[in-house]
């Protein structure tokens, strides 16, 4: 398939779900099931988790291949990616941040998280190394310490389930946290935000501040950072509301 070949065609928005760090697209399973049950065209985007620039370019390429309007939904760091990728995508009609970061231009995740009183993520990370193609010094990436994954990422879920999530998490490169964001799409697009009141990864306080700044329609839900897994119906309801809002 060429880069310009459409992969979907619809008159109503296609919902594109973008996962964040320390997770993968399987976390959207409950939301996908409910959206499909409601007759919504939905797909997921694999987030490379290498850098803001690379990940946003990857998503922008996918958006270019979808014919018709798109509602972008980003979880956690996925919010950074949709904020940047949608800025140059003419078919994106709205944004939904699910425990998602909505940075302004020139901000990095490190900048945003420094003042959070709710987040315990920084103290829960373990550094790993990975090889770079140019033969330079190894790159640095992070995972959540499996022993702390439940409390930091998914405290409202059964520990037997989070033990599996902890060992299957996808690491995120340091650049995803340190690289600054570009022009934010939320300045020109309507947005919605699901804020878990017990979020200890992004930090509920940080999420509220960013959602308010973006002028997002905010829905607070009792739960953890992994809210799309623990409360899929609540997240689906917000997405359906957003679809009506951009119709």
N, C-alpha and C positions, 0 to 999 in steps of 0.2 A: 504494500500500500504506500502510495506517495504521500509526502507531507501534506499536500493540499487536498487529499481525498477525504470527503466527509465520512464520519463514522456513525453519525446519527442524524435524523431529520425529524423535526417536530415543530408544530405551531405553538405549543406551550413550552415553557422553559424546561430544559434538561437540568436536573440537579446533579452537580458534580461534587462529590465528597472527598475532602483532602485530609488525610490523617496527619498527625504531628510526630514529634520525636518520641522515642521509647514505645512506639506502637506500630500498627500497620493497618491496612484496609479492612482486615477482618473485624476490627473494632466497630465497624459500621453495620455489622450484620443485622442487628435488631432494627435499626433505622431503615436499612434497605428493604427488609421484609415488609415493614409497614408502609413505606412509600410505594412499593410495587403493588401492595394490596389496595392502595388508594388510586392506582392507575397512573402513577407518576413515572416519567422516564428518568432513570437514575443510573449513574455510573460512578466509579471511584477513580482517583488518580494516585498512582504510586509516587510518593514523595521521596526523592533521592536522599534527602537529609545530609547534603554535602555543604551547601552554602546558600545564603539568601539569593544571590544572583543566579546560581546554577539551578536551584530548585524552582525559582520563579520562571526561568526561561523554559524549563521542562514543562511546567504546567501551562504556560502561555502557548506552547506548541500544541498541546492537547486541545486547548480551547479553540485554536485556529482550525482544528479538524472536526469540530462539532458544528453542524449546520443548525442555525436557529438560536434563539436566546438561551442563556445559561444562568442559573442561580448557583453561585459558588458558596460552598459550606466548608469552613476550615476549623479543625480542632487544634487547640494549643498552638504550637509553632506553625501548624497549617494556616493559622490566621495571618501570620507574617507573609506566607507564600501567596495566599489569595489577595492580600492587600497590594502586593507588588505585581503579580501576574495580571490582575484584572485592569490595571492602569492602562495597559496597551491592548486590551481585548474589547473590540467594539460590541461583541455579542453578549457580554456579561451585563445583566440587568439588576443584580442585587447581590448582597453579601450576607452570610450568616456566620457569626463567630460563636463556636461552641467551646466554651472555656478557652476562647481563642484570643491571641494577641492581635491588637490593632495598632501597630506602631505608626508614628508620624515620620516624616522625612528626616533622615539624619539620626534616627534612634536605633539602637541595637537592643537585643533582649537583655544583655548585661546591664545596659543603662536603665531599662524599664524595671528590672527586678531588684535593683539595689536598695530601694526604699520599702519593699514589701515587708509587712509585719506578719503576713499569713503564710507565705511560702517557706517551705523547708527544703526545697529542691536542691539548692546549691550545696548544702551540707550532705546530700544524699547521693551525689554523683561520684562515679569512679572513672578515671581516665584510662583510655586504651590507645594503642598506636595502630596506624594502618599505612601501607606503603603508598607513596606518591609516584606518578608516572615519570616525572622528570628526574628521578633519582635523588631528589633532595632529602633533607631530614624527614623522618616519618611524620605523617600528619597525626593530629590528636583528635580523638572522638570520645564521647562520653556515653555511659549507660547509668541507669539508676542501680545502686547497690541492691541486689536481689533481696537481701535481708530487710531493706527499708522500702521496697517497692509498694507493698500494701499500704503502709501508712502515708507515704508521700504521694502516691498516684491514684489509689483506688480504695480508700479506707471504708467505703460503704459496700464493698463487695466481699463475697466469701473468700477467706484466705486460700482455700484449696484452688480456687479459680485464679487468684492473683499470683500464686506460685508458678502456674503455667505461663501467665503473661510475663512474669519477671524473667524467665529463662528464654522466652521467645521475642523479647523486645528488640527493636532495631536501634542501634546506636546513632547518635547525631554528631557530626563533625563540629569542632570548636568554632568554625567559621559561621555556622548557623546561629551561634549565640553572639559572636563578636562583630559580624559584618553589619553595617548600617543599612537601614531600609531606604527605599526610594520614595517617589511620589505616591501617596496613599490613595487607593481607589475609593476609599470610604468618603473622601471629600466630594466626590461627584456621583456616588451611587447610594441608594437607600440601603440601610443595614439593620440587622437584627442581632441580638446577642443573648445567648444562654449562659447565665452565670451560676455555677454551682456554689452554694453558700459555704460548703465545707472544702473548697479547693485549696489544697496545701502544696500543689505543684506550681501552677502559675501564680496562685494567691488571689483569693476573692477580692481583696482590696484593689489590687492592680487591675483586675478585669473590669471592675466597676468604673474606675477612673478612665480607662481607655474607651469603654463603651459610651460613657457620658460624653467624652470629647468627640467621639465619632458621630454623635447624635443618633445612636442606635436605639431601636425599640428593644427594651431590656425585659427579659423574663428571668427571674431568679428561681432556681430549683434546688431543693435540698439534696445534696449529694456531693460526690468527690469530683476530682479532675476528669475521671473516666466516665463522665455523666452520660455519654452516648451509649455506653455499655450497660450501666446500672439503671438508667432511666430513659430507654429508647423512645418510649411513647411521648414523654415530655419534649424531647428534642425533635421528634417527628412533627409534633403539633406546631412548634415554632417554624419549622421549615414550611409546613403547609400554609401557615399564616403569611409567611413571606411570599410564597407563590401567589397567593391572592393579592398581596400588596403590589406585586409587579405585573399583574395581569393587565 
